[in-house]
Amino acid sequence: MSWITREAALEELGVKAQTLYAYVSRGLIVSKPQADDPRASLYSAADISTLVARRRSGRGRQAIASAAISWGDPVMETAITTVRDGRLIYRGTDAVKLAAGATLEETAALLWRADGHTVSGKTAPAPHGRTGKARGLAFLAARAADDSPSFGRGQAALAEEGAGLLAGFCTAVTGLSGRGVFHQRLGRHWSVSPGGLDLLRRALVLVADHELNPSTFAARVAASTGAPLAASALAGMATLTGPLHGEASARALAYLRDAMAREPEAVLAGLAARGETVPAVGHALYPAGDPRAAALIRWMKPGPDLRRAIRAAEAASGEAANVDMALAALTVHLALPDEAPFLIFASGRMAGWIAHAIEQRVSGRLIRPRATYTGG
């Protein structure tokens, strides 16, 4: 990431120092202490360029809407999750700190405002399917077809329904009913060691929610129509299957395994020769590095070959590993099956999809944006 001095930032923006500081406090420009003078700050050149471009566009309604659709200005209010000062926050609680001790069910209770009680739910028989992904999609589709619309139901009733969905989803992805909280059942399914169980628990909490990402937005759109919670979660799950979202760890997993079998530098040179980018590094919301990835990699204490592969990718790209790389690394570290990164992501994010569906439904508002017509 490129950084510039205070003087350069003021000149580029054409504003006074107070305005620059206001941009920083509002999260529009990321800053960091200057290495040789901690009293001075450096500012993100990319953030400043974005602000300058917005001003030049005139910021009319059409320009604002166009910029907001992709990593742009906030378009929706939520009290669930935010990214602030390089940290992921769940209802005022740092997600990394929460992951140090909470279960996914406890995190769901926090996100759903389920009166502070641990979320639990009855399980049903597992649906048929060759993979955990197939069974998870089948479970949500069946529930979406059978469940009643979410109209006219309060927060507590929706949270209770969400608890059943979360427990049922666990049965679906593992293919087995059983006792215990999510990470314990998932760990038994994959024959994970006690130490690995704790890493699974932490990973599930870290991916439980992430502001208005594509799958969460899809879930909120469905919920805004009054669709059942299961349909909202299904919309999120379907969106997550895309290679630019929940399946992003697949490329990272292939890279890690190849880099550990050969020289990481040779693998990265091959990617560059084919015109492919380094997988699972960098994140638009975390210019200084994804805190979820940093925490999970630190907690797992990867072996030298795995650590070297991760560091080589970071060095080649100039960007820190993101959560997709961390989930791929966890899969290698615990010798999990190839679908593990996606299933961990989907399982944790079920809590977030349900939280956003509840919030949207309680708001009573329909999400129906307009389109700019470009045809003849």
C-alpha positions as CSV (number, residue, x, y, z in Angstrom):
1,M,0.0,0.0,0.0
2,S,1.3,3.5,-0.8
3,W,1.4,6.1,1.9
4,I,2.0,9.9,1.7
5,T,2.9,12.6,4.2
6,R,0.5,15.1,5.8
7,E,1.7,17.9,3.6
8,A,1.3,15.8,0.5
9,A,-2.2,14.8,1.5
10,L,-3.3,18.4,2.2
11,E,-2.0,19.5,-1.2
12,E,-3.7,16.6,-3.0
13,L,-7.0,17.2,-1.3
14,G,-6.8,21.0,-1.3
15,V,-8.2,21.1,2.2
16,K,-7.1,22.4,5.7
17,A,-5.6,20.1,8.3
18,Q,-8.9,20.0,10.3
19,T,-10.7,18.6,7.3
20,L,-8.0,15.9,6.7
21,Y,-8.4,14.8,10.4
22,A,-12.2,14.7,10.0
23,Y,-11.8,12.4,7.0
24,V,-9.6,10.1,9.1
25,S,-12.0,10.1,12.1
26,R,-14.9,9.2,9.7
27,G,-12.9,6.3,8.3
28,L,-12.7,7.8,4.8
29,I,-8.8,7.9,4.9
30,V,-6.6,5.4,6.7
31,S,-3.6,6.7,8.5
32,K,-0.7,5.2,10.4
33,P,2.3,6.6,12.5
34,Q,5.4,7.6,10.6
35,A,8.2,5.1,11.4
36,D,10.9,7.7,12.0
37,D,8.6,10.1,13.8
38,P,5.7,8.5,15.8
39,R,4.3,12.0,16.3
40,A,3.7,12.4,12.6
41,S,1.3,10.4,10.4
42,L,1.2,8.9,7.0
43,Y,-2.0,8.7,4.9
44,S,-3.3,6.2,2.4
45,A,-2.7,7.5,-1.1
46,A,-5.5,5.3,-2.5
47,D,-8.1,6.7,-0.1
48,I,-7.1,10.2,-1.0
49,S,-7.3,9.5,-4.7
50,T,-10.8,8.1,-4.2
51,L,-12.0,11.2,-2.4
52,V,-10.5,13.4,-5.1
53,A,-12.2,11.4,-7.8
54,R,-15.5,11.6,-6.0
55,R,-15.3,15.4,-5.8
56,R,-14.5,15.6,-9.5
57,S,-17.5,13.5,-10.4
58,G,-19.8,16.1,-8.9
59,R,-21.2,13.5,-6.6
60,G,-24.7,13.7,-8.1
61,R,-27.2,11.0,-7.2
62,Q,-26.2,8.8,-10.1
63,A,-22.5,9.1,-9.3
64,I,-23.0,8.4,-5.7
65,A,-25.1,5.3,-6.5
66,S,-22.5,4.0,-9.0
67,A,-19.6,4.4,-6.6
68,A,-21.5,2.8,-3.7
69,I,-22.2,-0.5,-5.5
70,S,-18.6,-1.7,-5.3
71,W,-16.6,-1.0,-2.1
72,G,-18.1,2.5,-2.0
73,D,-19.9,4.6,0.6
74,P,-22.2,2.9,3.1
75,V,-25.7,2.3,1.6
76,M,-27.5,0.7,4.6
77,E,-27.7,1.2,8.3
78,T,-26.9,-1.8,10.7
79,A,-26.2,-2.2,14.3
80,I,-24.6,-5.6,13.8
81,T,-21.1,-5.3,12.5
82,T,-18.6,-2.8,11.3
83,V,-15.0,-2.4,10.3
84,R,-13.4,0.4,12.2
85,D,-9.7,1.4,12.5
86,G,-8.6,-1.9,11.0
87,R,-10.7,-4.0,13.5
88,L,-13.8,-6.1,12.9
89,I,-16.5,-5.2,15.5
90,Y,-19.5,-7.3,16.4
91,R,-22.1,-5.2,18.2
92,G,-19.3,-3.1,19.9
93,T,-17.1,-6.2,20.6
94,D,-13.8,-6.8,18.9
95,A,-14.3,-10.0,16.9
96,V,-10.7,-11.2,17.4
97,K,-11.0,-10.8,21.2
98,L,-14.4,-12.5,21.1
99,A,-13.0,-15.5,19.2
100,A,-10.5,-16.1,21.9
101,G,-13.2,-17.6,24.1
102,A,-16.7,-17.6,22.5
103,T,-18.4,-20.4,20.6
104,L,-20.3,-19.8,17.4
105,E,-23.6,-20.2,19.3
106,E,-22.6,-17.5,21.8
107,T,-21.6,-15.3,19.0
108,A,-24.9,-15.9,17.3
109,A,-26.7,-14.9,20.5
110,L,-24.8,-11.6,20.5
111,L,-25.4,-10.9,16.8
112,W,-29.1,-11.8,17.1
113,R,-29.6,-10.0,20.4
114,A,-31.0,-13.3,21.8
115,D,-31.2,-11.9,25.4
116,G,-27.7,-13.0,26.1
117,H,-28.5,-16.7,26.2
118,T,-26.5,-19.3,24.4
119,V,-28.2,-20.2,21.2
120,S,-29.1,-23.8,20.7
121,G,-31.6,-25.7,18.6
122,K,-33.2,-29.1,17.9
123,T,-31.6,-31.1,15.1
124,A,-33.4,-32.9,12.3
125,P,-32.1,-35.9,10.2
126,A,-29.4,-35.0,7.7
127,P,-30.4,-34.5,4.1
128,H,-28.9,-36.6,1.3
129,G,-25.9,-35.2,-0.6
130,R,-22.5,-36.2,-1.7
131,T,-20.7,-33.2,-0.1
132,G,-21.2,-31.0,2.9
133,K,-22.0,-28.1,0.5
134,A,-24.6,-30.1,-1.3
135,R,-26.3,-31.1,2.0
136,G,-26.2,-27.6,3.3
137,L,-27.9,-26.2,0.2
138,A,-30.4,-29.0,0.3
139,F,-31.3,-28.4,3.9
140,L,-31.8,-24.7,3.4
141,A,-33.8,-25.2,0.2
142,A,-36.1,-27.7,1.9
143,R,-36.7,-25.4,4.9
144,A,-37.2,-22.4,2.6
145,A,-39.9,-24.4,0.8
146,D,-41.7,-25.4,3.9
147,D,-41.3,-22.6,6.4
148,S,-43.7,-19.7,6.9
149,P,-43.0,-16.1,5.8
150,S,-41.2,-14.0,8.4
151,F,-43.9,-11.3,8.4
152,G,-45.3,-10.2,11.7
153,R,-42.8,-12.0,13.9
154,G,-40.7,-10.3,16.6
155,Q,-37.0,-10.5,17.3
156,A,-37.3,-13.3,19.9
157,A,-39.4,-15.5,17.7
158,L,-37.1,-15.0,14.7
159,A,-34.0,-15.7,16.9
160,E,-35.6,-19.0,18.1
161,E,-36.2,-20.0,14.5
162,G,-32.6,-19.0,13.6
163,A,-31.3,-21.3,16.4
164,G,-33.0,-24.3,14.7
165,L,-31.6,-23.3,11.4
166,L,-28.0,-23.1,12.7
167,A,-28.3,-26.5,14.5
168,G,-29.9,-28.0,11.4
169,F,-27.2,-26.7,9.2
170,C,-24.6,-28.3,11.3
171,T,-26.4,-31.6,10.9
172,A,-26.5,-31.1,7.2
173,V,-22.8,-30.2,6.6
174,T,-21.6,-33.0,8.9
175,G,-24.1,-35.6,7.6
176,L,-24.8,-36.7,11.2
177,S,-27.0,-35.6,14.1
178,G,-25.5,-35.4,17.5
179,R,-24.8,-33.5,20.6
180,G,-22.5,-30.6,21.3
181,V,-22.0,-27.1,19.9
182,F,-21.0,-26.5,16.3
183,H,-17.2,-26.7,16.4
184,Q,-17.4,-29.9,18.5
185,R,-19.7,-31.6,16.0
186,L,-17.7,-30.4,13.0
187,G,-14.5,-31.5,14.7
188,R,-15.9,-35.0,15.3
189,H,-16.9,-35.2,11.7
190,W,-13.3,-34.4,10.6
191,S,-11.6,-36.3,13.4
192,V,-9.9,-33.2,14.7
193,S,-7.6,-33.2,17.7
194,P,-8.5,-31.2,20.8
195,G,-6.1,-28.4,19.8
196,G,-7.7,-28.4,16.4
197,L,-11.1,-28.1,17.9
198,D,-10.2,-24.9,19.5
199,L,-8.9,-23.5,16.2
200,L,-12.1,-24.5,14.5
201,R,-14.1,-22.7,17.2
202,R,-12.0,-19.5,16.8
203,A,-12.3,-19.6,13.0
204,L,-16.1,-20.0,13.1
205,V,-16.4,-16.9,15.3
206,L,-14.0,-14.9,13.1
207,V,-16.1,-15.4,9.9
208,A,-19.5,-15.1,11.6
209,D,-20.2,-11.8,10.0
210,H,-18.4,-9.1,7.9
211,E,-20.6,-6.1,7.4
212,L,-22.5,-5.8,4.0
213,N,-20.6,-8.4,2.0
214,P,-22.3,-9.9,-1.2
215,S,-23.8,-12.9,0.5
216,T,-25.1,-10.8,3.4
217,F,-26.6,-8.3,1.1
218,A,-28.4,-11.1,-0.8
219,A,-29.7,-12.5,2.5
220,R,-31.0,-9.0,3.4
221,V,-32.8,-8.5,0.1
222,A,-34.6,-11.8,0.6
223,A,-35.5,-11.0,4.1
224,S,-36.8,-7.6,3.1
225,T,-39.6,-9.3,1.1
226,G,-40.8,-11.3,4.1
227,A,-39.2,-14.5,2.9
228,P,-38.6,-17.2,5.6
229,L,-35.3,-17.0,7.4
230,A,-34.2,-20.2,5.7
231,A,-34.8,-18.6,2.3
232,S,-32.7,-15.6,3.3
233,A,-29.9,-17.9,4.5
234,L,-30.2,-19.9,1.2
235,A,-29.8,-16.6,-0.8
236,G,-26.6,-16.0,1.2
237,M,-25.4,-19.5,0.8
238,A,-26.0,-19.5,-3.0
239,T,-24.0,-16.2,-3.3
240,L,-21.2,-17.6,-1.2
241,T,-20.6,-20.4,-3.7
242,G,-19.1,-17.9,-6.2
243,P,-15.3,-18.1,-6.7
244,L,-14.9,-14.4,-5.8
245,H,-16.5,-14.9,-2.4
246,G,-16.7,-18.1,-0.3
247,E,-14.8,-20.2,-2.8
248,A,-11.8,-17.8,-2.8
249,S,-10.0,-20.1,-0.4
250,A,-9.9,-22.9,-3.1
251,R,-7.1,-21.1,-5.0
252,A,-5.3,-20.3,-1.8
253,L,-5.4,-24.0,-0.8
254,A,-4.1,-25.1,-4.2
255,Y,-1.3,-22.6,-3.9
256,L,-0.3,-23.6,-0.4
257,R,-0.2,-27.3,-1.2
258,D,1.9,-26.7,-4.4
259,A,4.2,-24.3,-2.6
260,M,4.8,-26.7,0.2
261,A,5.6,-29.5,-2.3
262,R,7.9,-27.3,-4.3
263,E,9.7,-23.9,-3.9
264,P,7.1,-21.2,-3.1
265,E,9.0,-18.8,-5.4
266,A,8.8,-21.2,-8.3
267,V,5.0,-21.6,-7.8
268,L,4.6,-17.8,-7.6
269,A,6.7,-17.3,-10.7
270,G,4.4,-19.8,-12.5
271,L,1.3,-17.8,-11.5
272,A,2.9,-14.6,-12.7
273,A,3.9,-16.2,-16.0
274,R,0.3,-17.2,-16.6
275,G,-1.0,-13.8,-15.7
276,E,-2.6,-15.0,-12.5
277,T,-2.6,-12.9,-9.3
278,V,-1.3,-14.1,-6.0
279,P,-4.4,-15.7,-4.2
280,A,-5.9,-14.6,-0.9
281,V,-3.8,-11.6,-0.1
282,G,-4.9,-8.0,0.6
283,H,-8.4,-6.7,1.5
284,A,-10.0,-3.4,0.6
285,L,-11.4,-2.9,4.1
286,Y,-8.1,-3.6,5.8
287,P,-5.2,-1.6,4.2
288,A,-2.9,-2.6,7.1
289,G,-3.9,-6.3,7.0
290,D,-6.8,-8.5,7.7
291,P,-7.0,-8.9,11.5
292,R,-8.9,-12.2,11.2
293,A,-6.2,-13.8,9.2
294,A,-3.4,-12.4,11.3
295,A,-5.0,-13.8,14.5
296,L,-5.9,-17.2,13.1
297,I,-2.4,-17.8,11.6
298,R,-0.9,-16.7,14.9
299,W,-3.1,-19.0,16.9
300,M,-2.4,-22.1,14.7
301,K,1.4,-21.7,14.8
302,P,2.0,-23.1,11.3
303,G,4.9,-25.3,10.6
304,P,8.0,-23.9,8.7
305,D,6.9,-25.0,5.2
306,L,3.4,-23.6,5.6
307,R,4.7,-20.4,7.2
308,R,7.2,-20.0,4.4
309,A,4.5,-20.4,1.7
310,I,2.3,-17.8,3.3
311,R,5.2,-15.3,3.7
312,A,6.3,-15.9,0.1
313,A,2.8,-15.0,-1.1
314,E,2.8,-11.8,1.1
315,A,6.3,-10.8,-0.1
316,A,5.4,-11.4,-3.8
317,S,2.2,-9.3,-3.6
318,G,3.2,-6.7,-1.1
319,E,0.0,-7.5,0.7
320,A,-0.8,-9.4,3.9
321,A,-2.7,-12.7,3.9
322,N,-6.5,-12.4,4.2
323,V,-9.0,-14.6,5.8
324,D,-9.3,-16.8,2.7
325,M,-5.6,-17.6,3.0
326,A,-6.0,-18.3,6.7
327,L,-8.8,-20.7,6.2
328,A,-6.8,-22.5,3.5
329,A,-3.8,-22.6,5.9
330,L,-6.0,-24.0,8.7
331,T,-7.1,-26.7,6.3
332,V,-3.5,-27.7,5.6
333,H,-2.5,-27.4,9.2
334,L,-5.3,-29.7,10.4
335,A,-5.3,-32.0,7.4
336,L,-8.9,-31.2,6.6
337,P,-10.7,-32.1,3.4
338,D,-10.7,-29.7,0.4
339,E,-14.2,-28.4,1.1
340,A,-13.3,-27.4,4.7
341,P,-12.6,-23.7,4.0
342,F,-15.9,-23.2,2.3
343,L,-17.8,-25.2,5.0
344,I,-16.1,-23.3,7.8
345,F,-16.9,-20.0,6.1
346,A,-20.6,-20.9,5.4
347,S,-21.1,-22.4,8.9
348,G,-19.8,-19.3,10.6
349,R,-21.6,-16.9,8.3
350,M,-24.9,-18.6,8.9
351,A,-25.0,-16.7,12.2
352,G,-24.4,-13.4,10.3
353,W,-26.9,-14.1,7.6
354,I,-29.6,-14.8,10.2
355,A,-28.7,-11.7,12.2
356,H,-29.0,-9.5,9.1
357,A,-32.2,-11.2,8.0
358,I,-33.7,-10.6,11.5
359,E,-32.6,-6.9,11.5
360,Q,-34.0,-6.3,8.0
361,R,-37.3,-8.0,8.8
362,V,-37.8,-6.1,12.0
363,S,-37.1,-2.8,10.1
364,G,-40.1,-3.5,7.9
365,R,-38.3,-2.0,4.9
366,L,-38.2,-3.5,1.4
367,I,-34.9,-3.3,-0.5
368,R,-35.7,-2.2,-4.0
369,P,-32.9,-0.1,-5.7
370,R,-33.3,1.5,-9.1
371,A,-31.2,0.8,-12.2
372,T,-29.7,3.2,-14.6
373,Y,-30.9,2.3,-18.1
374,T,-28.2,2.1,-20.8
375,G,-30.2,0.5,-23.6
376,G,-31.6,2.0,-26.8
